[in-house]
């Protein structure tokens, strides 16, 4: 093992030890767990893809190369619906028809929690029934479609948590922190929980996608294990020293 590999492996071991201490602490608030896990993802991304300038691409590459997360290439039907205006007109109607068959769209679900398996697409499922010309259109629009992929949404959640110290889904912390499956939850129902009749907000039930801290932890732990010993970069090459003059003194 050369110097660089040994240096990086030691740092990965430090990440594991730190994460172990965090998991042993039962008093850490859930929102803080999100911040810690995503911060460790940031460090791991620098090690594994140091030449990738995009933080989003670091995350997606890390998840796709070093995790076996079942849902990483799933496409959120509700997020895809938000992207329809950016998809070619010829393809837009076909995708909209598939989304309209989604039980969430027609509010056929009566339970509060809906596993993502039941409502979202794999790419193969989304392409089912398309002709050869329509598949060519799909290929041209795949970058827009992939913005609704789970690996991309995973990074978007990171940005909410790390930069704003909040979740994009109010009241989500009332959900099961140990869910290993991405879920949609009925935001309206949770918002109204425990309220008196006159305080309940009516309207069309609204669903939100949610990744639990346990799910994020499992992906992180797998990425840590699979990158250990495979990274051949020097710590000093990746994490540039902060110059002592970064705080300027006023004269």
N, C-alpha and C positions, 0 to 999 in steps of 0.2 A: 504494500500500500504506500503510495507516494505522499509527500507532504500535504498536497492540496486535498487529496481524498481523505486523509486522516483528519485534517483540519475541519473539513465539512462534516465528516461523520461525527466528530466530537460535538459539533454544534447541533446536529440532529439529535444526538443523545441528550443534550441540554434541553432541547425542546420537549422531548419525551418526559424527562424528569420534571420539568416545570408543569407540563400538562397533568402529570400524575398528581402533583400537589394541589393543583386547582380542583381536580375531580374529587379529591379527598375532603375538600372543604365544603361542607353542606350549607354554609351560611352565605355563599356568594349569590347575589340576586341574579335572576335569569337573564336580564338584559346585559349584565356584566359578563355572563358566560358567552353570550353572542359576541361581544366585543373582543374578549380574549381569544376565542376560537378563530375568529376572522383575522385577528392580528397575527396569529401563528400561521394562518394560511398565507398572509402577506410575506412573511419571512421565508416560508417554504417555497413560495413562488419565485422569490429572488434567487434562491439556490438552484432551483430546477430549470428556470428559464431566464437567466440573467441578461440575455441579449434581447429579450422581448420587451419593448417599451410600453406596450399597452397593459395596464393592470388587469383589465378584463380578460385579455387573451392569456395572461399568466394563469389566472384562475381556471379558465376553460381548459387550457392545456394540462394543467395539473390534475384536474378532475378526470379528464378523458384519458390521460396516459397512466395515471397511478391509482385510479379507483375503479372498482367494479360496480359502482352505484347503478342500480338498475334503471333509474329514471333520468340519468344525465342527458340522454338524447330525446326524452319525451318532449312533446310540444303542447304547451298549455292552450287549450281551446279558447279560453276567455281572453288570454293575452293575444292570441292570434286574431281574434275578432277585432281587437283594437288596432291591428296592423293592416286590416283589409284595404283601407284607402290607399295604401302604398303598394298594393299588389296589382298586377295587370288586370284590366277589366275582364278579359276573356277567362282568366283563372279565378277571379274574385267570386263570381257567382257560384262556381263549383265548390269552392272551399266554404263559402257561406252556407250552402246547402248541407254540407257535412256538419258544420258547427250548429246549425239549427236542429239537427237531430240529437244534439247533446242534451241530456236530461236537465242539466243546470239551466240551459237557455230557456226551456219551457217550464222550469220550476216544477218538474215532476217529483223531485226529491222532497220528502217530508221530514227526514231526519236532519239534525243539525250538522253532523259531520259526514263528509263524503270522501272516500278514498280516491286519490287522483286516478288510479287504475280504471275507474268506472267511467271517467269522462274525458280523459285526454288522449292524444294521438301519439303513436310512433310515426316516423316518417313513412314507413311502409303502409300503415293504415290510412294515412292522409292521401297517399298516392293511389290507393285502390280504386279501380274502375276508370282511371284516366287513360285516354288514348295516347298514341305515341307523340302526337303534336302537343297535346296537353302536358305530357311529361316534359317536353322541351320547355314549355312555358314555366313549369314548376322549377326546372333547373335554373332558369333565368331569374326567378324570384326567390331562390332558396336563401339568399342572405337575409332578406326581409323576414321570411318565414322563421329562420333560425333565431331571430331576435326573441321569439316566444319559446325557445328551448329552455329546459330547466337549468342547464349549465349557465346560460346567460342570466336567467332570473336569480340564480344563486348569487351571482356577483352583484346584481342590483340590490338584493337584500343586504349584502355586505356594506354597500355604500350608505344605505339608510342607517344601519346600525352604527358603523364606525364614524361617519361624518355628522350624524344628527342625534346619535344616542337615543334612537327610538326605532320602533318597528313600523312598517308601512300598514300594519293591520291592527288598529286599536282593539284592545281587549283580547288579543291573541294569547296573552300570557295566562289567560284563564283556561287554556286548552291543555291537553296532555303533553307535558314536557318530554315524555319518553316515547312518543310516537316515532316509529322508524319509517313510516310511510308518509310522503307528502299528502296533505289533506286540504280539501276545500271546507271552509266552515261558513255557516250562514251568519254573516256579520250582523244582520238585522236582529236575529233571534238572540244572539249573545249580547248585543247592545241593550236589548230590552229585559234581559234576565234580572229578576229581583225587583223590577220596578212596579209601581202601582199602575192600574189600568189607565188612569188619566195621564201618566207620564210616558206611556208606550208610544213609540214612533211607528206609525204604520207606513205602508208603502210596499213596493215590489221587493221581495227578499233578494238580498245581495250577497254573493259568495266571494270569498277571498282565499287565495292560495297561501299555505303556511308550511314552512319547514321548521320542525322542532329543534331545540338545541341538541337533543340526543342524536338526531339524524345528522346534524352538522358535525358533531363530535365523532361519530362513526366514520364519516368520510375522511375527516382530518386524520384520525388514527391510522386508517389504511394507507393514506398518502405518505404519512411519516414512515411507516414500516417499509413501504415499497421504494422509497427514495434513499433510505439508509444504505451507504456503501456504494451508491451508484452516481454520486455527485462528485465531479472532479473540478471544483472551482475553489479558489482561495477566498477565505473570508474577506481579506483586505481588498480583493479585486471587486467584490460585490458591494460591500458596505463601505463606501468612501468615508474617510475620517471627516468629522465636522470641523471646519476651521474655527480657531479660537476667536476670530473677529466677527463671528456671525451676529453677535449683538453689538451694535455700534454705540459708542458712548457719545452723548451730546456734550459739546464744548460750550 
